[in-house]
Amino acid sequence: MGMKPTITLEQAQSLPLWRRPTSLLFLMAAAMPVAFATWSALLNNFVIEVAQFDGSDIGWLHTVREIPGFLAIGVIALIMVVREQVLGVVALALLGVATAMTALFPSLGGILTITMLSSIGFHYYETVNQSLQLQWLPKDRAPQMLGWLLAAGSASTLVAYLLIVLSWETLGLSYNIVYMLSGGFTAVVAVFCLLAYPQFEAPNPQVKKFILRRRYWLYYALQFMAGARRQIFVVFAGFMMVERFGFDVHEVTSLYLINLVANMVLAPVFGKVVARFGERRALIFEYVGLVTVFLAYGGIYWFGWGVMLAAVLYVIDHMFFALALALKTYFQKIADPGDIAPTAAVAFTINHIAAVFLPAALGYLWLTSPGAVFVMAAAMAGISLSLALLIPRHPEPGNETIFTRFIPAPAE
């Protein structure tokens, strides 16, 4: 691996299109969701049917799943000895292999162990991938390119889900077969990425140490709230569809399919919207929408609103996730170019602080009042909204928040 040629991003433009840095980003963006999204789509049915999980068990599973995200800061130590590009691809391979083995250990302990391994792969891949995207994509085209990368991930997930929906009942598939095929595919693509691409050298060397800069405080705060709020959707919105409304595997996956088609169409549009209207307006729109969605989820439990509304809200909720690319480009605009890799790791850790304790804690609240869980999510989205109002119209180094008009930003 150490003998592979290293070429600059400028030199890479003379390579065939399929061997360029953006092509590698697209290939990884398409490969990762095949394993991860299949794991997610089957998870609630798998743990309820095979391992007899209740709300508390699912809370613990997601807490374990998020521990590697909290430890994403370890990426900083690893990139001292391994190139970021190599680390990202190896992490992708680990995600694939662990996903393939998921159904082989159908007990609480077995599922938690294999979940931890796949999660290490997923979170370390995501941390490095986010860093490489911001280093390799030019600022003027980053929002649109991030939108297309999201659409590519949605497209490959769509293919995986269509195969599940069309063949789950007709072919009588088992959880083991589906996990093996999807995880194996991701692992094979990761090995191809490792062997087929040269090492790309971004123009700005990355700081290979832990950094926390005061001038990034708003970005850190937004990341913390995004992580807390996302957990409630990821853990409990899907669980609600299975536990309260009795959705089967192909029905849950059909919901995911609608989400994906919406994402494929809307993610590139959202990229253009962020480029046109700016990160501030995009994030304000996202958080106002999320407050509304989570309050309506609460109403499903308290007022007995029906399954149709729950399904519509699930799709709308998921669509708002695509706007999270505005948070990435906000950071790209305010960051020192050498800070991108270490800050991606720090931000991932901050994003997962709440994720480590919230699912388990809220799993117990869920047993007594599911509606209260969603009201808490609405409150968190409200805090995110108040933070988004602090983003300036034109963020840049020295103009990270609206306060920098009155108080100069700290240099650190």
DRENVO-57089 format. One record per residue (C-alpha): chain; residue number from 1; x, y, z; residue in three letters. Coordinates in nm, 4 decimals, decimal comma, padded with zeros to 6 digits. Example, Ala and Ser with C-alpha at 12.3 -4.5 7.8 and 13.67 -1.06 7.14 Angstrom:
REM DRENVO-57089
NODE  mol  seq        xx        yy        zz  type
NODE    A    1   01,2300  -00,4500   00,7800   ALA
NODE    A    2   01,3670  -00,1060   00,7140   SER
***
This chain:
REM DRENVO-57089
NODE  mol  seq        xx        yy        zz  type
NODE    A    1   00,0000   00,0000   00,0000   MET
NODE    A    2   00,2836   00,2386   00,0814   GLY
NODE    A    3   00,4277   00,1909  -00,2719   MET
NODE    A    4   00,1211   00,3251  -00,4537   LYS
NODE    A    5   00,1866   00,6376  -00,6639   PRO
NODE    A    6   00,0855   00,9694  -00,5077   THR
NODE    A    7  -00,0513   01,2351  -00,7427   ILE
NODE    A    8  -00,1882   01,5846  -00,6853   THR
NODE    A    9  -00,5508   01,6769  -00,7545   LEU
NODE    A   10  -00,4286   01,8859  -01,0481   GLU
NODE    A   11  -00,2381   01,5921  -01,2011   GLN
NODE    A   12  -00,5427   01,3698  -01,1443   ALA
NODE    A   13  -00,7381   01,5729  -01,4011   GLN
NODE    A   14  -00,5300   01,4066  -01,6759   SER
NODE    A   15  -00,6371   01,0567  -01,5635   LEU
NODE    A   16  -00,9284   00,8739  -01,7303   PRO
NODE    A   17  -01,2564   00,9989  -01,5835   LEU
NODE    A   18  -01,3211   00,6774  -01,3851   TRP
NODE    A   19  -00,9851   00,7056  -01,2002   ARG
NODE    A   20  -01,0247   01,0666  -01,0815   ARG
NODE    A   21  -01,0847   01,1692  -00,7165   PRO
NODE    A   22  -01,4502   01,2616  -00,7761   THR
NODE    A   23  -01,5105   00,9190  -00,9348   SER
NODE    A   24  -01,3664   00,7510  -00,6255   LEU
NODE    A   25  -01,5970   00,9634  -00,4055   LEU
NODE    A   26  -01,8956   00,8582  -00,6192   PHE
NODE    A   27  -01,7988   00,4894  -00,6135   LEU
NODE    A   28  -01,7620   00,4885  -00,2320   MET
NODE    A   29  -02,0841   00,6917  -00,1961   ALA
NODE    A   30  -02,2650   00,4236  -00,3971   ALA
NODE    A   31  -02,1052   00,1234  -00,2201   ALA
NODE    A   32  -02,1492   00,2265   00,1451   MET
NODE    A   33  -02,5318   00,2450   00,1539   PRO
NODE    A   34  -02,5753  -00,1002  -00,0001   VAL
NODE    A   35  -02,4477  -00,2540   00,3256   ALA
NODE    A   36  -02,5607   00,0127   00,5708   PHE
NODE    A   37  -02,9067   00,0787   00,4284   ALA
NODE    A   38  -02,9863  -00,2930   00,3935   THR
NODE    A   39  -02,8787  -00,3434   00,7551   TRP
NODE    A   40  -03,1068  -00,0540   00,8594   SER
NODE    A   41  -03,4077  -00,1660   00,6529   ALA
NODE    A   42  -03,4091  -00,5183   00,7969   LEU
NODE    A   43  -03,2975  -00,4288   01,1470   LEU
NODE    A   44  -03,6276  -00,3577   01,3256   ASN
NODE    A   45  -03,7973  -00,6698   01,1889   ASN
NODE    A   46  -03,4856  -00,8826   01,2462   PHE
NODE    A   47  -03,4437  -00,7880   01,6123   VAL
NODE    A   48  -03,8167  -00,8104   01,6910   ILE
NODE    A   49  -03,8822  -01,1411   01,5082   GLU
NODE    A   50  -03,5524  -01,3248   01,5641   VAL
NODE    A   51  -03,4170  -01,1821   01,8895   ALA
NODE    A   52  -03,7451  -01,0642   02,0541   GLN
NODE    A   53  -03,6184  -00,7103   02,1277   PHE
NODE    A   54  -03,8346  -00,4568   02,3138   ASP
NODE    A   55  -03,7990  -00,0744   02,3208   GLY
NODE    A   56  -03,5268  -00,0905   02,5842   SER
NODE    A   57  -03,3208  -00,3486   02,3878   ASP
NODE    A   58  -03,3383  -00,1395   02,0673   ILE
NODE    A   59  -03,2259   00,1644   02,2678   GLY
NODE    A   60  -02,9216  -00,0273   02,3931   TRP
NODE    A   61  -02,8409  -00,1544   02,0431   LEU
NODE    A   62  -02,8322   00,1995   01,9067   HIS
NODE    A   63  -02,6257   00,3222   02,2004   THR
NODE    A   64  -02,3659   00,0527   02,1244   VAL
NODE    A   65  -02,3889   00,1401   01,7543   ARG
NODE    A   66  -02,3052   00,5024   01,8268   GLU
NODE    A   67  -02,0019   00,4448   02,0542   ILE
NODE    A   68  -01,7594   00,4259   01,7544   PRO
NODE    A   69  -01,9068   00,7556   01,6309   GLY
NODE    A   70  -01,8241   00,9073   01,9670   PHE
NODE    A   71  -01,4713   00,7643   01,9272   LEU
NODE    A   72  -01,4330   00,9009   01,5713   ALA
NODE    A   73  -01,1695   01,1282   01,7196   ILE
NODE    A   74  -00,9394   00,8234   01,6966   GLY
NODE    A   75  -00,9184   00,8980   01,3225   VAL
NODE    A   76  -00,6731   01,1779   01,4092   ILE
NODE    A   77  -00,4353   00,9228   01,5638   ALA
NODE    A   78  -00,4784   00,6821   01,2716   LEU
NODE    A   79  -00,4048   00,9387   00,9977   ILE
NODE    A   80  -00,0654   00,9930   01,1582   MET
NODE    A   81   00,0303   00,6429   01,0378   VAL
NODE    A   82  -00,2198   00,5674   00,7565   VAL
NODE    A   83  -00,3220   00,7882   00,4645   ARG
NODE    A   84  -00,6790   00,9161   00,4916   GLU
NODE    A   85  -00,7763   00,7611   00,1587   GLN
NODE    A   86  -00,6505   00,4140   00,2648   VAL
NODE    A   87  -00,8198   00,4421   00,6066   LEU
NODE    A   88  -01,1520   00,5308   00,4444   GLY
NODE    A   89  -01,1464   00,2339   00,2088   VAL
NODE    A   90  -01,0384  -00,0142   00,4800   VAL
NODE    A   91  -01,3186   00,1137   00,7061   ALA
NODE    A   92  -01,5636   00,0629   00,4184   LEU
NODE    A   93  -01,4429  -00,2990   00,3821   ALA
NODE    A   94  -01,4937  -00,3584   00,7576   LEU
NODE    A   95  -01,8507  -00,2265   00,7314   LEU
NODE    A   96  -01,9179  -00,4700   00,4464   GLY
NODE    A   97  -01,7706  -00,7770   00,6164   VAL
NODE    A   98  -01,9455  -00,7100   00,9493   ALA
NODE    A   99  -02,2806  -00,6501   00,7768   THR
NODE    A  100  -02,2441  -00,9819   00,5920   ALA
NODE    A  101  -02,2108  -01,1610   00,9280   MET
NODE    A  102  -02,5036  -00,9881   01,1062   THR
NODE    A  103  -02,7570  -01,2728   01,0997   ALA
NODE    A  104  -02,5070  -01,5373   01,2150   LEU
NODE    A  105  -02,5362  -01,4218   01,5791   PHE
NODE    A  106  -02,9099  -01,3824   01,6576   PRO
NODE    A  107  -02,8800  -01,3108   02,0319   SER
NODE    A  108  -02,8622  -00,9775   02,2174   LEU
NODE    A  109  -02,4894  -01,0211   02,2868   GLY
NODE    A  110  -02,4110  -01,1397   01,9333   GLY
NODE    A  111  -02,6083  -00,8604   01,7676   ILE
NODE    A  112  -02,4459  -00,5959   01,9900   LEU
NODE    A  113  -02,0948  -00,7299   01,9105   THR
NODE    A  114  -02,1367  -00,7438   01,5327   ILE
NODE    A  115  -02,3148  -00,4061   01,5414   THR
NODE    A  116  -02,0116  -00,2563   01,7166   MET
NODE    A  117  -01,7791  -00,3877   01,4420   LEU
NODE    A  118  -01,9924  -00,2666   01,1509   SER
NODE    A  119  -02,0320   00,0651   01,3294   SER
NODE    A  120  -01,6561   00,1135   01,3609   ILE
NODE    A  121  -01,6353   00,0637   00,9834   GLY
NODE    A  122  -01,9281   00,2960   00,9132   PHE
NODE    A  123  -01,8268   00,5824   01,1401   HIS
NODE    A  124  -01,4576   00,5832   01,0498   TYR
NODE    A  125  -01,5503   00,5673   00,6808   TYR
NODE    A  126  -01,7979   00,8555   00,7204   GLU
NODE    A  127  -01,5465   01,0701   00,9111   THR
NODE    A  128  -01,2732   01,0269   00,6500   VAL
NODE    A  129  -01,5190   01,0531   00,3596   ASN
NODE    A  130  -01,6516   01,3875   00,4850   GLN
NODE    A  131  -01,2936   01,5142   00,5171   SER
NODE    A  132  -01,1961   01,3967   00,1666   LEU
NODE    A  133  -01,5096   01,5515   00,0131   GLN
NODE    A  134  -01,4308   01,8938   00,1600   LEU
NODE    A  135  -01,0624   01,8683   00,0603   GLN
NODE    A  136  -01,1191   01,7367  -00,2936   TRP
NODE    A  137  -01,4255   01,9395  -00,4006   LEU
NODE    A  138  -01,3769   02,3074  -00,4983   PRO
NODE    A  139  -01,5753   02,5488  -00,2741   LYS
NODE    A  140  -01,7746   02,6998  -00,5593   ASP
NODE    A  141  -01,9048   02,3585  -00,6710   ARG
NODE    A  142  -01,9157   02,1753  -00,3355   ALA
NODE    A  143  -02,2907   02,2172  -00,2542   PRO
NODE    A  144  -02,3971   02,0857  -00,5973   GLN
NODE    A  145  -02,1420   01,8003  -00,5914   MET
NODE    A  146  -02,2456   01,6982  -00,2378   LEU
NODE    A  147  -02,6050   01,6916  -00,3614   GLY
NODE    A  148  -02,5081   01,4601  -00,6484   TRP
NODE    A  149  -02,3069   01,2366  -00,4114   LEU
NODE    A  150  -02,6157   01,2053  -00,1885   LEU
NODE    A  151  -02,8222   01,1194  -00,4957   ALA
NODE    A  152  -02,5684   00,8506  -00,5978   ALA
NODE    A  153  -02,5919   00,6915  -00,2525   GLY
NODE    A  154  -02,9711   00,7010  -00,2753   SER
NODE    A  155  -02,9665   00,5435  -00,6205   ALA
NODE    A  156  -02,7572   00,2440  -00,5110   SER
NODE    A  157  -02,9721   00,2036  -00,1998   THR
NODE    A  158  -03,2795   00,2157  -00,4221   LEU
NODE    A  159  -03,1521  -00,0797  -00,6229   VAL
NODE    A  160  -03,0827  -00,2767  -00,3016   ALA
NODE    A  161  -03,4290  -00,1996  -00,1604   TYR
NODE    A  162  -03,6075  -00,2803  -00,4852   LEU
NODE    A  163  -03,4401  -00,6203  -00,4830   LEU
NODE    A  164  -03,5560  -00,6754  -00,1224   ILE
NODE    A  165  -03,9152  -00,5626  -00,1907   VAL
NODE    A  166  -03,9476  -00,7693  -00,5077   LEU
NODE    A  167  -03,7809  -01,0849  -00,3821   SER
NODE    A  168  -03,8283  -01,1006  -00,0009   TRP
NODE    A  169  -04,1625  -01,2830  -00,0119   GLU
NODE    A  170  -04,1498  -01,4297  -00,3641   THR
NODE    A  171  -03,8120  -01,5991  -00,3115   LEU
NODE    A  172  -03,8637  -01,6548   00,0616   GLY
NODE    A  173  -03,5344  -01,4838   00,1422   LEU
NODE    A  174  -03,3759  -01,5163   00,4852   SER
NODE    A  175  -03,2115  -01,2350   00,6807   TYR
NODE    A  176  -02,8800  -01,4199   00,6459   ASN
NODE    A  177  -02,8864  -01,4313   00,2634   ILE
NODE    A  178  -02,9718  -01,0609   00,2297   VAL
NODE    A  179  -02,7082  -00,9509   00,4835   TYR
NODE    A  180  -02,4436  -01,1727   00,3188   MET
NODE    A  181  -02,5112  -01,0397  -00,0326   LEU
NODE    A  182  -02,5301  -00,6701   00,0589   SER
NODE    A  183  -02,2307  -00,6722   00,2950   GLY
NODE    A  184  -02,0258  -00,8825   00,0542   GLY
NODE    A  185  -02,0942  -00,6391  -00,2318   PHE
NODE    A  186  -01,9722  -00,3401  -00,0276   THR
NODE    A  187  -01,6578  -00,5286   00,0806   ALA
NODE    A  188  -01,5732  -00,6227  -00,2805   VAL
NODE    A  189  -01,6138  -00,2614  -00,4003   VAL
NODE    A  190  -01,3901  -00,1431  -00,1126   ALA
NODE    A  191  -01,1131  -00,3828  -00,2180   VAL
NODE    A  192  -01,1469  -00,2559  -00,5781   PHE
NODE    A  193  -01,1138   00,1061  -00,4560   CYS
NODE    A  194  -00,7993   00,0119  -00,2653   LEU
NODE    A  195  -00,6341  -00,1524  -00,5677   LEU
NODE    A  196  -00,7567   00,0550  -00,8641   ALA
NODE    A  197  -00,6936   00,4147  -00,7531   TYR
NODE    A  198  -00,3690   00,6074  -00,6995   PRO
NODE    A  199  -00,3225   00,8032  -00,3751   GLN
NODE    A  200  -00,4524   01,1582  -00,4230   PHE
NODE    A  201  -00,2711   01,4467  -00,2552   GLU
NODE    A  202  -00,4838   01,7497  -00,1615   ALA
NODE    A  203  -00,3039   02,0867  -00,1928   PRO
NODE    A  204  -00,3301   02,1665   00,1809   ASN
NODE    A  205  -00,1537   01,9272   00,4238   PRO
NODE    A  206  -00,3865   01,8320   00,7087   GLN
NODE    A  207  -00,3076   01,9104   01,0729   VAL
NODE    A  208  -00,2527   01,5667   01,2302   LYS
NODE    A  209  -00,3382   01,6510   01,5893   LYS
NODE    A  210  -00,6460   01,7168   01,7989   PHE
NODE    A  211  -00,7736   02,0727   01,7496   ILE
NODE    A  212  -01,0680   02,2621   01,8991   LEU
NODE    A  213  -01,0898   02,6193   01,7740   ARG
NODE    A  214  -01,3079   02,8758   01,9517   ARG
NODE    A  215  -01,4061   03,0322   01,6219   ARG
NODE    A  216  -01,5725   02,7046   01,5150   TYR
NODE    A  217  -01,7996   02,7004   01,8235   TRP
NODE    A  218  -02,1246   02,7464   01,6282   LEU
NODE    A  219  -02,0390   02,4574   01,3952   TYR
NODE    A  220  -01,9668   02,2352   01,6989   TYR
NODE    A  221  -02,2983   02,3356   01,8619   ALA
NODE    A  222  -02,4972   02,2663   01,5448   LEU
NODE    A  223  -02,3262   01,9270   01,5111   GLN
NODE    A  224  -02,4121   01,8364   01,8721   PHE
NODE    A  225  -02,7813   01,9189   01,8247   MET
NODE    A  226  -02,7958   01,7478   01,4840   ALA
NODE    A  227  -02,6616   01,4277   01,6395   GLY
NODE    A  228  -02,9107   01,4341   01,9262   ALA
NODE    A  229  -03,2079   01,5003   01,7012   ARG
NODE    A  230  -03,1059   01,2450   01,4371   ARG
NODE    A  231  -03,0917   00,9680   01,6954   GLN
NODE    A  232  -03,4574   01,0029   01,7830   ILE
NODE    A  233  -03,5590   00,9682   01,4184   PHE
NODE    A  234  -03,3188   00,6836   01,3398   VAL
NODE    A  235  -03,4030   00,4809   01,6508   VAL
NODE    A  236  -03,7702   00,5420   01,7158   PHE
NODE    A  237  -03,9467   00,6540   01,3943   ALA
NODE    A  238  -03,8839   00,3191   01,2208   GLY
NODE    A  239  -03,9431   00,1231   01,5426   PHE
NODE    A  240  -04,2830   00,2958   01,5722   MET
NODE    A  241  -04,3840   00,1790   01,2236   MET
NODE    A  242  -04,3157  -00,1852   01,3189   VAL
NODE    A  243  -04,4276  -00,1829   01,6840   GLU
NODE    A  244  -04,7382   00,0388   01,6641   ARG
NODE    A  245  -04,8580  -00,0213   01,3083   PHE
NODE    A  246  -04,7246  -00,3755   01,2503   GLY
NODE    A  247  -04,5296  -00,3013   00,9315   PHE
NODE    A  248  -04,3661  -00,6049   00,7673   ASP
NODE    A  249  -04,0145  -00,6099   00,6109   VAL
NODE    A  250  -04,1344  -00,5297   00,2591   HIS
NODE    A  251  -04,3652  -00,2518   00,3910   GLU
NODE    A  252  -04,0863  -00,0815   00,5886   VAL
NODE    A  253  -03,8579  -00,1167   00,2870   THR
NODE    A  254  -04,1282   00,0325   00,0614   SER
NODE    A  255  -04,1301   00,3407   00,2857   LEU
NODE    A  256  -03,7528   00,3580   00,2511   TYR
NODE    A  257  -03,7943   00,3327  -00,1272   LEU
NODE    A  258  -04,0194   00,6388  -00,1338   ILE
NODE    A  259  -03,7578   00,8211   00,0756   ASN
NODE    A  260  -03,4866   00,7256  -00,1707   LEU
NODE    A  261  -03,6681   00,8368  -00,4825   VAL
NODE    A  262  -03,7416   01,1678  -00,3082   ALA
NODE    A  263  -03,3741   01,1959  -00,2112   ASN
NODE    A  264  -03,2472   01,1171  -00,5615   MET
NODE    A  265  -03,4651   01,3928  -00,7048   VAL
NODE    A  266  -03,4290   01,6448  -00,4243   LEU
NODE    A  267  -03,0651   01,6105  -00,3073   ALA
NODE    A  268  -02,9167   01,7735  -00,6214   PRO
NODE    A  269  -03,1944   02,0370  -00,5982   VAL
NODE    A  270  -03,1078   02,1017  -00,2323   PHE
NODE    A  271  -02,7426   02,1368  -00,3362   GLY
NODE    A  272  -02,8452   02,4105  -00,5798   LYS
NODE    A  273  -03,0723   02,5698  -00,3158   VAL
NODE    A  274  -02,7849   02,5899  -00,0652   VAL
NODE    A  275  -02,5575   02,7385  -00,3328   ALA
NODE    A  276  -02,8282   02,9927  -00,4275   ARG
NODE    A  277  -02,9781   03,0929  -00,0904   PHE
NODE    A  278  -02,6927   03,0148   00,1473   GLY
NODE    A  279  -02,6457   02,7838   00,4451   GLU
NODE    A  280  -02,8309   03,0094   00,6905   ARG
NODE    A  281  -03,1651   03,0036   00,5072   ARG
NODE    A  282  -03,1369   02,6343   00,4170   ALA
NODE    A  283  -03,0797   02,5286   00,7791   LEU
NODE    A  284  -03,3549   02,7580   00,9138   ILE
NODE    A  285  -03,5984   02,5966   00,6671   PHE
NODE    A  286  -03,4845   02,2469   00,7724   GLU
NODE    A  287  -03,5274   02,3098   01,1454   TYR
NODE    A  288  -03,8693   02,4771   01,1180   VAL
NODE    A  289  -03,9830   02,1721   00,9223   GLY
NODE    A  290  -03,8398   01,9295   01,1774   LEU
NODE    A  291  -04,0122   02,1005   01,4731   VAL
NODE    A  292  -04,3442   02,0578   01,2894   THR
NODE    A  293  -04,2778   01,6941   01,1968   VAL
NODE    A  294  -04,1783   01,5841   01,5482   PHE
NODE    A  295  -04,4795   01,7554   01,7108   LEU
NODE    A  296  -04,7025   01,5713   01,4620   ALA
NODE    A  297  -04,5329   01,2400   01,5565   TYR
NODE    A  298  -04,6315   01,3104   01,9178   GLY
NODE    A  299  -04,9891   01,3687   01,8010   GLY
NODE    A  300  -04,9976   01,0202   01,6481   ILE
NODE    A  301  -04,9662   00,8742   01,9987   TYR
NODE    A  302  -05,1784   01,1248   02,1918   TRP
NODE    A  303  -05,4631   01,1780   01,9447   PHE
NODE    A  304  -05,4569   00,8431   01,7645   GLY
NODE    A  305  -05,3771   00,9897   01,4236   TRP
NODE    A  306  -05,3471   00,7132   01,1683   GLY
NODE    A  307  -05,0870   00,5119   00,9857   VAL
NODE    A  308  -05,1135   00,7184   00,6659   MET
NODE    A  309  -05,0018   01,0364   00,8428   LEU
NODE    A  310  -04,7200   00,8448   01,0160   ALA
NODE    A  311  -04,5925   00,7219   00,6801   ALA
NODE    A  312  -04,6113   01,0704   00,5208   VAL
NODE    A  313  -04,4279   01,2259   00,8170   LEU
NODE    A  314  -04,1607   00,9567   00,7949   TYR
NODE    A  315  -04,0896   01,0505   00,4333   VAL
NODE    A  316  -04,0917   01,4273   00,4979   ILE
NODE    A  317  -03,8633   01,3809   00,8003   ASP
NODE    A  318  -03,6155   01,1832   00,5915   HIS
NODE    A  319  -03,6164   01,4436   00,3127   MET
NODE    A  320  -03,4953   01,7106   00,5527   PHE
NODE    A  321  -03,1789   01,5059   00,6131   PHE
NODE    A  322  -03,0542   01,5974   00,2643   ALA
NODE    A  323  -03,0303   01,9620   00,3746   LEU
NODE    A  324  -02,7591   01,8619   00,6230   ALA
NODE    A  325  -02,5104   01,9213   00,3392   LEU
NODE    A  326  -02,5506   02,2922   00,4281   ALA
NODE    A  327  -02,3738   02,2225   00,7576   LEU
NODE    A  328  -02,0769   02,0711   00,5689   LYS
NODE    A  329  -02,0446   02,3643   00,3300   THR
NODE    A  330  -02,0825   02,6169   00,6150   TYR
NODE    A  331  -01,7769   02,4579   00,7756   PHE
NODE    A  332  -01,5891   02,4409   00,4429   GLN
NODE    A  333  -01,6381   02,8187   00,4083   LYS
NODE    A  334  -01,5139   02,9139   00,7567   ILE
NODE    A  335  -01,2339   02,6536   00,7958   ALA
NODE    A  336  -00,8606   02,6831   00,7533   ASP
NODE    A  337  -00,7947   02,4333   00,4690   PRO
NODE    A  338  -00,5529   02,2320   00,6881   GLY
NODE    A  339  -00,8152   02,1921   00,9639   ASP
NODE    A  340  -01,0620   01,9842   00,7610   ILE
NODE    A  341  -00,9436   01,6306   00,8542   ALA
NODE    A  342  -00,8978   01,6817   01,2320   PRO
NODE    A  343  -01,2167   01,8880   01,2590   THR
NODE    A  344  -01,4176   01,6243   01,0692   ALA
NODE    A  345  -01,3093   01,3764   01,3392   ALA
NODE    A  346  -01,3814   01,6177   01,6265   VAL
NODE    A  347  -01,7198   01,7128   01,4765   ALA
NODE    A  348  -01,8163   01,3467   01,4342   PHE
NODE    A  349  -01,7340   01,2862   01,7997   THR
NODE    A  350  -01,9359   01,5932   01,9072   ILE
NODE    A  351  -02,2222   01,4775   01,6833   ASN
NODE    A  352  -02,2261   01,1455   01,8726   HIS
NODE    A  353  -02,2009   01,2672   02,2339   ILE
NODE    A  354  -02,5788   01,2632   02,2741   ALA
NODE    A  355  -02,6028   00,9492   02,0600   ALA
NODE    A  356  -02,4229   00,7419   02,3221   VAL
NODE    A  357  -02,6700   00,8033   02,6044   PHE
NODE    A  358  -02,9934   00,9231   02,4357   LEU
NODE    A  359  -03,1149   00,5969   02,2712   PRO
NODE    A  360  -03,0792   00,3909   02,5899   ALA
NODE    A  361  -03,2302   00,6641   02,8122   ALA
NODE    A  362  -03,5171   00,7361   02,5739   LEU
NODE    A  363  -03,5746   00,3618   02,5293   GLY
NODE    A  364  -03,6978   00,3583   02,8917   TYR
NODE    A  365  -03,9111   00,6728   02,8365   LEU
NODE    A  366  -04,0561   00,5027   02,5263   TRP
NODE    A  367  -04,1907   00,2187   02,7448   LEU
NODE    A  368  -04,4089   00,4710   02,9346   THR
NODE    A  369  -04,4729   00,7569   02,6869   SER
NODE    A  370  -04,3677   00,7282   02,3211   PRO
NODE    A  371  -04,5229   01,0685   02,2440   GLY
NODE    A  372  -04,2958   01,2401   02,4968   ALA
NODE    A  373  -03,9910   01,1100   02,3060   VAL
NODE    A  374  -04,1024   01,2992   01,9945   PHE
NODE    A  375  -04,1830   01,6179   02,1885   VAL
NODE    A  376  -03,8223   01,6114   02,3155   MET
NODE    A  377  -03,7068   01,5812   01,9531   ALA
NODE    A  378  -03,9153   01,8865   01,8597   ALA
NODE    A  379  -03,7510   02,0835   02,1427   ALA
NODE    A  380  -03,4056   01,9816   02,0130   MET
NODE    A  381  -03,4972   02,0927   01,6604   ALA
NODE    A  382  -03,6072   02,4253   01,8136   GLY
NODE    A  383  -03,2633   02,4706   01,9728   ILE
NODE    A  384  -03,1023   02,3916   01,6347   SER
NODE    A  385  -03,3229   02,6595   01,4766   LEU
NODE    A  386  -03,2066   02,9229   01,7255   SER
NODE    A  387  -02,8426   02,8281   01,6508   LEU
NODE    A  388  -02,8987   02,8446   01,2722   ALA
NODE    A  389  -03,0147   03,2056   01,3140   LEU
NODE    A  390  -02,6575   03,2881   01,4270   LEU
NODE    A  391  -02,5034   03,1858   01,0902   ILE
NODE    A  392  -02,4121   03,4934   00,8811   PRO
NODE    A  393  -02,5409   03,5326   00,5247   ARG
NODE    A  394  -02,1857   03,5017   00,3854   HIS
NODE    A  395  -01,9751   03,2852   00,6203   PRO
NODE    A  396  -01,5954   03,2942   00,5774   GLU
NODE    A  397  -01,2859   03,2866   00,8027   PRO
NODE    A  398  -01,3275   03,5813   01,0410   GLY
NODE    A  399  -01,7052   03,5924   00,9791   ASN
NODE    A  400  -01,8200   03,2643   01,1373   GLU
NODE    A  401  -02,1266   03,4008   01,3243   THR
NODE    A  402  -02,3452   03,7121   01,3145   ILE
NODE    A  403  -02,1664   03,8305   01,6312   PHE
NODE    A  404  -01,8407   03,8875   01,4439   THR
NODE    A  405  -01,9921   04,2137   01,3157   ARG
NODE    A  406  -01,9663   04,3455   01,6705   PHE
NODE    A  407  -01,6911   04,1322   01,8287   ILE
NODE    A  408  -01,3873   04,0244   01,6264   PRO
NODE    A  409  -01,3626   03,6432   01,5935   ALA
NODE    A  410  -01,0910   03,4777   01,8019   PRO
NODE    A  411  -00,7923   03,3676   01,5938   ALA
NODE    A  412  -00,7975   03,0201   01,7505   GLU
***
